[in-house]
């Protein structure tokens, strides 16, 4: 059986803004991104997470369902979208990008 305590995904919260969208992860304090579309904002957030976490020895642990519930309660009726990213993919993609530079 799948356990919610074993979630290895960071939650991404994308919110509608006057100029497009903004994104943050309640699992990774201080990491944000913006973009004109949902797709662009999600990609910008993936890059921001990779850069934010690149030099951190102990990655923040995903909070699982608690992060989702907090995002829902904080929304206050605003338009927002939830998605997630596999923690291991963030670092692997960043390392791959650095090899190609």
PyMOL CGO cylinders between C-alpha atoms (Angstrom):
from pymol import cmd
from pymol.cgo import CYLINDER

trace = [
    CYLINDER, 0.00, 0.00, 0.00, 1.20, 3.52, -0.83, 0.3, 1, 1, 1, 1, 1, 1,
    CYLINDER, 1.20, 3.52, -0.83, 2.16, 5.65, 2.18, 0.3, 1, 1, 1, 1, 1, 1,
    CYLINDER, 2.16, 5.65, 2.18, 1.68, 9.43, 2.13, 0.3, 1, 1, 1, 1, 1, 1,
    CYLINDER, 1.68, 9.43, 2.13, 4.62, 9.71, 4.50, 0.3, 1, 1, 1, 1, 1, 1,
    CYLINDER, 4.62, 9.71, 4.50, 6.90, 8.50, 1.69, 0.3, 1, 1, 1, 1, 1, 1,
    CYLINDER, 6.90, 8.50, 1.69, 6.09, 11.28, -0.74, 0.3, 1, 1, 1, 1, 1, 1,
    CYLINDER, 6.09, 11.28, -0.74, 9.30, 12.36, -2.50, 0.3, 1, 1, 1, 1, 1, 1,
    CYLINDER, 9.30, 12.36, -2.50, 7.72, 15.26, -4.35, 0.3, 1, 1, 1, 1, 1, 1,
    CYLINDER, 7.72, 15.26, -4.35, 7.89, 18.97, -3.66, 0.3, 1, 1, 1, 1, 1, 1,
    CYLINDER, 7.89, 18.97, -3.66, 4.55, 20.70, -4.00, 0.3, 1, 1, 1, 1, 1, 1,
    CYLINDER, 4.55, 20.70, -4.00, 4.44, 23.60, -6.46, 0.3, 1, 1, 1, 1, 1, 1,
    CYLINDER, 4.44, 23.60, -6.46, 1.73, 26.23, -6.00, 0.3, 1, 1, 1, 1, 1, 1,
    CYLINDER, 1.73, 26.23, -6.00, 1.04, 28.38, -9.05, 0.3, 1, 1, 1, 1, 1, 1,
    CYLINDER, 1.04, 28.38, -9.05, -1.10, 31.47, -8.58, 0.3, 1, 1, 1, 1, 1, 1,
    CYLINDER, -1.10, 31.47, -8.58, -2.70, 33.77, -11.16, 0.3, 1, 1, 1, 1, 1, 1,
    CYLINDER, -2.70, 33.77, -11.16, -1.32, 37.32, -11.14, 0.3, 1, 1, 1, 1, 1, 1,
    CYLINDER, -1.32, 37.32, -11.14, -2.06, 40.49, -13.11, 0.3, 1, 1, 1, 1, 1, 1,
    CYLINDER, -2.06, 40.49, -13.11, 0.84, 39.77, -15.49, 0.3, 1, 1, 1, 1, 1, 1,
    CYLINDER, 0.84, 39.77, -15.49, 0.71, 35.97, -15.66, 0.3, 1, 1, 1, 1, 1, 1,
    CYLINDER, 0.71, 35.97, -15.66, 1.54, 33.54, -12.89, 0.3, 1, 1, 1, 1, 1, 1,
    CYLINDER, 1.54, 33.54, -12.89, 3.78, 33.19, -9.86, 0.3, 1, 1, 1, 1, 1, 1,
    CYLINDER, 3.78, 33.19, -9.86, 4.96, 29.99, -8.20, 0.3, 1, 1, 1, 1, 1, 1,
    CYLINDER, 4.96, 29.99, -8.20, 6.43, 28.83, -4.91, 0.3, 1, 1, 1, 1, 1, 1,
    CYLINDER, 6.43, 28.83, -4.91, 7.01, 25.62, -3.03, 0.3, 1, 1, 1, 1, 1, 1,
    CYLINDER, 7.01, 25.62, -3.03, 5.91, 25.49, 0.61, 0.3, 1, 1, 1, 1, 1, 1,
    CYLINDER, 5.91, 25.49, 0.61, 8.54, 22.75, 1.02, 0.3, 1, 1, 1, 1, 1, 1,
    CYLINDER, 8.54, 22.75, 1.02, 11.44, 25.01, -0.02, 0.3, 1, 1, 1, 1, 1, 1,
    CYLINDER, 11.44, 25.01, -0.02, 11.34, 28.36, 1.79, 0.3, 1, 1, 1, 1, 1, 1,
    CYLINDER, 11.34, 28.36, 1.79, 12.31, 31.41, -0.25, 0.3, 1, 1, 1, 1, 1, 1,
    CYLINDER, 12.31, 31.41, -0.25, 12.21, 29.81, -3.69, 0.3, 1, 1, 1, 1, 1, 1,
    CYLINDER, 12.21, 29.81, -3.69, 9.85, 31.55, -6.14, 0.3, 1, 1, 1, 1, 1, 1,
    CYLINDER, 9.85, 31.55, -6.14, 9.40, 32.04, -9.89, 0.3, 1, 1, 1, 1, 1, 1,
    CYLINDER, 9.40, 32.04, -9.89, 7.16, 33.93, -12.32, 0.3, 1, 1, 1, 1, 1, 1,
    CYLINDER, 7.16, 33.93, -12.32, 6.08, 33.58, -15.92, 0.3, 1, 1, 1, 1, 1, 1,
    CYLINDER, 6.08, 33.58, -15.92, 3.45, 34.58, -18.45, 0.3, 1, 1, 1, 1, 1, 1,
    CYLINDER, 3.45, 34.58, -18.45, 1.90, 31.09, -18.77, 0.3, 1, 1, 1, 1, 1, 1,
    CYLINDER, 1.90, 31.09, -18.77, 1.44, 28.11, -16.47, 0.3, 1, 1, 1, 1, 1, 1,
    CYLINDER, 1.44, 28.11, -16.47, 3.95, 26.11, -18.51, 0.3, 1, 1, 1, 1, 1, 1,
    CYLINDER, 3.95, 26.11, -18.51, 6.59, 28.85, -18.47, 0.3, 1, 1, 1, 1, 1, 1,
    CYLINDER, 6.59, 28.85, -18.47, 6.10, 29.43, -14.75, 0.3, 1, 1, 1, 1, 1, 1,
    CYLINDER, 6.10, 29.43, -14.75, 6.41, 25.72, -13.99, 0.3, 1, 1, 1, 1, 1, 1,
    CYLINDER, 6.41, 25.72, -13.99, 9.66, 25.50, -15.98, 0.3, 1, 1, 1, 1, 1, 1,
    CYLINDER, 9.66, 25.50, -15.98, 11.00, 28.63, -14.30, 0.3, 1, 1, 1, 1, 1, 1,
    CYLINDER, 11.00, 28.63, -14.30, 10.15, 27.11, -10.92, 0.3, 1, 1, 1, 1, 1, 1,
    CYLINDER, 10.15, 27.11, -10.92, 11.95, 23.87, -11.79, 0.3, 1, 1, 1, 1, 1, 1,
    CYLINDER, 11.95, 23.87, -11.79, 15.05, 25.89, -12.66, 0.3, 1, 1, 1, 1, 1, 1,
    CYLINDER, 15.05, 25.89, -12.66, 14.73, 28.03, -9.54, 0.3, 1, 1, 1, 1, 1, 1,
    CYLINDER, 14.73, 28.03, -9.54, 14.47, 24.92, -7.36, 0.3, 1, 1, 1, 1, 1, 1,
    CYLINDER, 14.47, 24.92, -7.36, 17.53, 23.37, -9.02, 0.3, 1, 1, 1, 1, 1, 1,
    CYLINDER, 17.53, 23.37, -9.02, 19.61, 26.49, -8.43, 0.3, 1, 1, 1, 1, 1, 1,
    CYLINDER, 19.61, 26.49, -8.43, 18.25, 26.96, -4.91, 0.3, 1, 1, 1, 1, 1, 1,
    CYLINDER, 18.25, 26.96, -4.91, 19.04, 23.38, -3.91, 0.3, 1, 1, 1, 1, 1, 1,
    CYLINDER, 19.04, 23.38, -3.91, 22.29, 22.87, -5.85, 0.3, 1, 1, 1, 1, 1, 1,
    CYLINDER, 22.29, 22.87, -5.85, 24.61, 23.69, -2.96, 0.3, 1, 1, 1, 1, 1, 1,
    CYLINDER, 24.61, 23.69, -2.96, 22.48, 22.40, -0.09, 0.3, 1, 1, 1, 1, 1, 1,
    CYLINDER, 22.48, 22.40, -0.09, 23.90, 19.31, 1.55, 0.3, 1, 1, 1, 1, 1, 1,
    CYLINDER, 23.90, 19.31, 1.55, 20.68, 18.21, 3.27, 0.3, 1, 1, 1, 1, 1, 1,
    CYLINDER, 20.68, 18.21, 3.27, 17.69, 18.81, 1.02, 0.3, 1, 1, 1, 1, 1, 1,
    CYLINDER, 17.69, 18.81, 1.02, 14.48, 19.91, 2.71, 0.3, 1, 1, 1, 1, 1, 1,
    CYLINDER, 14.48, 19.91, 2.71, 12.17, 16.96, 3.20, 0.3, 1, 1, 1, 1, 1, 1,
    CYLINDER, 12.17, 16.96, 3.20, 8.84, 17.13, 1.35, 0.3, 1, 1, 1, 1, 1, 1,
    CYLINDER, 8.84, 17.13, 1.35, 6.04, 17.73, 3.84, 0.3, 1, 1, 1, 1, 1, 1,
    CYLINDER, 6.04, 17.73, 3.84, 3.58, 15.55, 1.97, 0.3, 1, 1, 1, 1, 1, 1,
    CYLINDER, 3.58, 15.55, 1.97, -0.13, 16.02, 2.43, 0.3, 1, 1, 1, 1, 1, 1,
    CYLINDER, -0.13, 16.02, 2.43, 0.38, 18.79, 5.00, 0.3, 1, 1, 1, 1, 1, 1,
    CYLINDER, 0.38, 18.79, 5.00, 1.83, 21.08, 2.31, 0.3, 1, 1, 1, 1, 1, 1,
    CYLINDER, 1.83, 21.08, 2.31, -1.20, 20.44, 0.07, 0.3, 1, 1, 1, 1, 1, 1,
    CYLINDER, -1.20, 20.44, 0.07, -3.67, 21.15, 2.88, 0.3, 1, 1, 1, 1, 1, 1,
    CYLINDER, -3.67, 21.15, 2.88, -1.82, 24.33, 3.84, 0.3, 1, 1, 1, 1, 1, 1,
    CYLINDER, -1.82, 24.33, 3.84, -1.90, 25.58, 0.24, 0.3, 1, 1, 1, 1, 1, 1,
    CYLINDER, -1.90, 25.58, 0.24, -5.65, 24.95, 0.08, 0.3, 1, 1, 1, 1, 1, 1,
    CYLINDER, -5.65, 24.95, 0.08, -6.33, 26.80, 3.34, 0.3, 1, 1, 1, 1, 1, 1,
    CYLINDER, -6.33, 26.80, 3.34, -4.08, 29.74, 2.33, 0.3, 1, 1, 1, 1, 1, 1,
    CYLINDER, -4.08, 29.74, 2.33, -5.75, 30.25, -1.04, 0.3, 1, 1, 1, 1, 1, 1,
    CYLINDER, -5.75, 30.25, -1.04, -8.58, 32.44, 0.29, 0.3, 1, 1, 1, 1, 1, 1,
    CYLINDER, -8.58, 32.44, 0.29, -10.59, 31.98, -2.90, 0.3, 1, 1, 1, 1, 1, 1,
    CYLINDER, -10.59, 31.98, -2.90, -7.77, 33.03, -5.24, 0.3, 1, 1, 1, 1, 1, 1,
    CYLINDER, -7.77, 33.03, -5.24, -7.19, 31.21, -8.51, 0.3, 1, 1, 1, 1, 1, 1,
    CYLINDER, -7.19, 31.21, -8.51, -4.35, 28.76, -8.05, 0.3, 1, 1, 1, 1, 1, 1,
    CYLINDER, -4.35, 28.76, -8.05, -3.03, 25.46, -9.40, 0.3, 1, 1, 1, 1, 1, 1,
    CYLINDER, -3.03, 25.46, -9.40, -1.17, 22.65, -7.67, 0.3, 1, 1, 1, 1, 1, 1,
    CYLINDER, -1.17, 22.65, -7.67, 1.43, 20.38, -9.18, 0.3, 1, 1, 1, 1, 1, 1,
    CYLINDER, 1.43, 20.38, -9.18, 4.52, 18.61, -7.91, 0.3, 1, 1, 1, 1, 1, 1,
    CYLINDER, 4.52, 18.61, -7.91, 8.04, 17.65, -8.92, 0.3, 1, 1, 1, 1, 1, 1,
    CYLINDER, 8.04, 17.65, -8.92, 10.03, 14.57, -7.97, 0.3, 1, 1, 1, 1, 1, 1,
    CYLINDER, 10.03, 14.57, -7.97, 12.87, 15.66, -5.68, 0.3, 1, 1, 1, 1, 1, 1,
    CYLINDER, 12.87, 15.66, -5.68, 15.47, 13.44, -7.38, 0.3, 1, 1, 1, 1, 1, 1,
    CYLINDER, 15.47, 13.44, -7.38, 14.59, 14.91, -10.79, 0.3, 1, 1, 1, 1, 1, 1,
    CYLINDER, 14.59, 14.91, -10.79, 15.43, 18.44, -9.66, 0.3, 1, 1, 1, 1, 1, 1,
    CYLINDER, 15.43, 18.44, -9.66, 19.05, 17.62, -8.87, 0.3, 1, 1, 1, 1, 1, 1,
    CYLINDER, 19.05, 17.62, -8.87, 19.53, 15.15, -11.74, 0.3, 1, 1, 1, 1, 1, 1,
    CYLINDER, 19.53, 15.15, -11.74, 18.25, 17.67, -14.31, 0.3, 1, 1, 1, 1, 1, 1,
    CYLINDER, 18.25, 17.67, -14.31, 20.46, 20.42, -12.88, 0.3, 1, 1, 1, 1, 1, 1,
    CYLINDER, 20.46, 20.42, -12.88, 23.56, 18.20, -12.99, 0.3, 1, 1, 1, 1, 1, 1,
    CYLINDER, 23.56, 18.20, -12.99, 22.77, 17.22, -16.59, 0.3, 1, 1, 1, 1, 1, 1,
    CYLINDER, 22.77, 17.22, -16.59, 22.39, 20.89, -17.58, 0.3, 1, 1, 1, 1, 1, 1,
    CYLINDER, 22.39, 20.89, -17.58, 25.75, 21.74, -15.99, 0.3, 1, 1, 1, 1, 1, 1,
    CYLINDER, 25.75, 21.74, -15.99, 27.47, 18.98, -17.98, 0.3, 1, 1, 1, 1, 1, 1,
    CYLINDER, 27.47, 18.98, -17.98, 26.21, 20.42, -21.26, 0.3, 1, 1, 1, 1, 1, 1,
    CYLINDER, 26.21, 20.42, -21.26, 27.52, 23.96, -20.58, 0.3, 1, 1, 1, 1, 1, 1,
]
cmd.load_cgo(trace, "trace")
